[in-house]
Amino acid sequence: MELPSHEIETNLRNLGANLPEDVRLVAVSKYHPVEAIRVAYEAGQRIFGESRVQELVAKYEALRGIAPDIEWHFIGPLQTNKVKYLAPFVHMIQSVDSMRLLDEVNRCAQKHGRRIPILLEVHIAQEESKGGLEDDELMELIEYVYEHEEDYSGIELCGLMTMASFTEDEVQIEGEFLRLRSLFDRIKYSGLLRHPEAFTELSMGMSGDYPIAVRAGATLVRIGSAIFGER
């Protein structure tokens, strides 16, 4: 059920008061109408996360005239044949989970003369249904990009993203987030990044577990229902 405007504003204000200054809020607006995004925007929110290409493109078109400084982050599974629709405008793609997808983002970005910031999605959760690269796949991809850096002018490797297991066991969730933080540190100081100064983002934590993610070192938290209500 969609929340009234004043509740969205109150939720954003409360979240802002609880998040450290170095943690940015991605308002997950998927399935919520343009009007709800406009309310959040007018309350000061600038980063919005979407997980369906068609929906994101429609919202971008509807809002770019009145909210040109929105940062659109794509946070869901992305098919390679849909990348071309995002490449002209998306601010960040958080869910790059294969070399094939990375190559297509790079190709489409180059076509538009852009360098798109990306996060690599890592499989941390115990559920097999959750997406993402396994540790060895992650390191192989990073090493390959390092060795062929001249071919990847269309992407900027900015960090990692994950989803924790769907469980109420906070110890398990914290352990998963800390494992991602450890992977992040390992990569950042591995010598396998051409631009380690750009590798700064850890996107983890959602409405139900973001305080744990923040304690574990998240720099981006993806929060939807705690802002806009359930859909």
N, C-alpha and C positions, 0 to 999 in steps of 0.2 A: 504494500500500500504506500502510495506516494505521500511524503510528509509535507505539511504546509511550510511556506517559505520561512517563517520565523523559527521553526524547529531545525531546518537545515542550517540556518545562520547560527543558531545556538550550538548545534553539534560541531560546526567548524570552529567556532570560538573556543569551545571546550577542548577540542583536539589540539588546537594551536597552543593553548595554555599548558598542555601536558607533554608536548613533544619538545625535545631539546632543539636548540637553534640550528644545529648541524644536521638535523633529520628533516627531509622534505616530504610533504604529504602529496601522494598521488590520489586524487579523488576518483574512485572507480565509478564511472557514470554509465557503464554498460547497462542497457535495458531501461535506463531512466530517460525521461523526455528532455528535449532541448531547454524547456522552461526551467527545469530543476538545475541544469548546468548554469543557466543565466543567473539564477538566484545565488548559486555558489560563487560564480565569477564576481558578481556585484558585492559579495561579502569578502572578496579579496583572494579567493582561490584561483590559481593559475595553471596548475598541472592536473590534467584529467586523463584517466586510463580507460581504454576501450578494448574489447576483445573480438569484435566482429568487424570485418573490413567495410562491408556495405553500410553498417550503422555509423561507423566512424566517419566515413566520407560524407555521408548525409549531414552529420552534425557539424563537421568542418565547414561545409558549404553554407549551412544555416547561420553559423556564428562568426564566420571570419570577418564580416563587415562590421559587426558591433563589438567583437572581442578578438581583435587581431593578435593579441599577445598571449593567447592560450598556448600552452605547450601540450600537444597531444602525444601521449605515450601508448603504443600498442602493446598489450600485455597478455594476449591469448595465443592459442595455436594459430600459426600462419602458414597457409599454403603458398608454395612458390608462385603459382599463377596469379596470386592476388597482390603480390608485393608492388607491382607497377602502379596500383591505385594509391598506395600510401607514399611512394617515393617522392612525389613532388612537395610534400608538406610535413610529414610526420617528424616530430622532434626526436623521438627515441623509439626503438623497437627493443622491448625488454625480453622477448621470448625466442631468441635465435637458438635453435636446438639441434642443428645439423650443419655440416659443411655445405650441403646442397642449398639450404636456405641462406646461409651466409653469402655464398657465391651470388645468389640471385639478388639479395639486397645490395651487394656491392655493384653488380651490373646495372641495376635500375638507378642507383644513386649516381653512378658515373654518367649515365645517360642524361640525367638532369643537372649535372654539374654540382652535385652535392656530396657531402661527407656525412653520412648518417650515423649518429651515436647508437651503439648497440650494446645490449647486455647478453651474455651467454646464459641460457637457462640450464641449471644443474639439477639432476635427479637426486634429491636428498631423502625424500619421504620413503616410508616402508611400502606404501601402495605402489604396485606396478603400473597402475593407471595414470599416475602423475607423470608428466612429461619431463624431458630434460636429458642432458648429456651425462653419461657416467664419467667417473673421474679420469679414466684412461682416454676416453674419447675427447674429453675437454682438453687435456694436455696435448694430445696429438693435433687437435685443431689449432691451438695457440701456437704450437711449434711450427706448424705448416704456414700459418699467416706470417709469423716472424721471418721464416726463410724466403717467403715470396712477397715481402712487404710492398714491393713496387707495383704489384698487381692489385693491391687492395686500397686504392686511393678513395674508394667510395664509402668506406666504413671507418668509424673510430671505436676501438674496443675500450669500453668505459667501465666494465665490471661484470658482476654476476647477479643472477636472479634465481630464486627458488620458491617452492611452496612446501610447507612442512606437512607432516602426516596429519590426517584428520582424526585427532584424538584429544581427549581432555587431560592426558598425561603431560603436564607442563615440563617435567624433567626430560621426557623424550623430545618434546618440541625444542627446548633449549639446547639439547645436545645436537639436534639437526642444524639449528641455526649456527651454533658454534663451529660445527664441521664446515659449513660454508664459509664462515669467517676465516677459518684456518686455510682453506683452499684459496681464498682470495689473497691472503698474505703470502702464501707460497708462490702464487703466480706473480704477484706484484714485484717480488724481490727475486724472481727466478732468472732474470736476465733475458727472458723470452718476449719482452714487450719493447717495441720500437718507441712507444710513447708511454712509459710508465706513469708519467705525471697526469695522463688522462684517465688512468685506471683507478677510479675513485669511488664507484658506486656499488653498494650492496643492497639490492632490492629484495626485502623479505619482510613478512609480517602483514597480516590482514586484520579485519575488524576484531576477530576473536583472539589473536595472539600477538598483536603488534607490540605491546609492552615488553614481551619476552624478546622479540626481534631487536628492539631498540637497545636493550641491555646487552645483546650479543654483537652489536655493532652496525645495525642497519643504518643506511643513509637515506633510503627511500622506503616508505611504507605505503601499501596499496589498500585503501580503506573505502568501502562502498556503503554497506548497510548501516554502519555507525554514523554515516552522514546523511544518506538519502532515504533510509528505511529499506525494508525488505521488498523484493519484487516477486 
